[in-house]
Amino acid sequence: MVKERNIALCILFTILTCGLYGIYWFICLTDETNNASRSTGTTGGMAFLLSLVTCSIYLYYWMYKQGEKLESAKASRGIPTNGNSGIIYIILTFFGLGIVSYALMQNDLNKMAQ
């Protein structure tokens, strides 16, 4: 089940809580993307733990896989895809704009929740 979230509020809460809400959002994005794409990938908590342990190296892999899963979920619902979401997420994260990647992922999930 995909829960529709207000992207602006998620960003605001992440800023106000000094990133703590961002951790929760990361975990929810992972779990909801797995559900939407009907795949049994890494759980949100495990993905967060792996990102911590690998000093964010796993985060780049996660971004790419999230893009693939979201493209798969959109295609199965008949929503047009661009095929390169994972690369865009990686580039944004590399330049310190990971929260923008989260917002783009949430936007795709919100489209599927409607």
N, C-alpha and C positions, 0 to 999 in steps of 0.2 A: 504494500500500500504506500502510495506516495502522498506526502503531506505538502500542501501548498503553503509556502512561507513568503512573507513580505521581505524582499531582498534588502530594501533600505533599512528596515528595522534590524535585520540580521547583521548588516555592516555596522550600524550604530551600536548595537549591543556588544559586538566584538570590540569596538573601540572603547566603549565605556567600561568594559570589564577587563581591559588590558589583555585581550586575547583569549580569556577563558571561555567565552561563548563561542569563539572561533573553533576551539577544540570540540565542543559539543556539536557544532555545525558540521565540522569535518566528519565526525563519526556518523551523524545522521545522513549526510550526503553519500557516504560509502554504503551504508545499509540500504538506503532507499534506491540507489542506483543498482545495487545487486538485485533488489526486488523487481525493479522496473524492467531490467534486462533478463530477468529469470535466470541469473547465473549464480553459481555458488562460489563467489570469490572470497577474498579476505574480508573478515568482518571489520566494522569501523574501529572498534577498540584495538584489534590486532594491527590494523594499518597504522593507527596512531602510534602504537608502541614500536613498530618497525621503523617508522619515521624518526622517532626519538633515538632509538638504538643506533641507527645508521647515520646519524647527524644529517638528516634530511635527504640523504641519497635516495632512499625508498620513496620519498615524496614525489620525485620526478617520474619514477616508474608508475606510481599511483595515478598521477595526473594523466599520463598517457593511457593507462588502462581505463580510467574513468571516461575519457573521451571515446574510446572504443565501445564501452558498454552503453554509453548514452546514444551513440550513433546506432547501435544495434536495437536499442529500445525504441528509438524514434522511427527507424525503418519498419519495425514490426507493427507500429501503430499508423503507418502511412504518413508520417510527418517528414517533410523534406530534410535531407541531411547534406552537410557540406563535406564530410569525409576526413576533415583534418582538425577536428576539435582537440584531440590529444596534443598535437604539436602546438597549437595556440596556447593551451593551458601550460605547457612546459615553458614556452617562451615568456609568457606573462610571469610565471613563478620565478624564472631565472632573473628577471629584472625587478624582483621584489614586489610584484603585483599579484601575489597568490590569492588575495581576497577578491580580486577581479575574476580570477578563474572560478572561485567558489560561487560568485554571483552568476557567472555564465552557466555553470552547472545547475544552480538552483533555478535559473530561468528555464532551462530545458526540462527540468523535473516539473516545474509549475505548468508548463505546456501539456505535459502528459497527465497531470492531475485533473485537468479540466474535462 
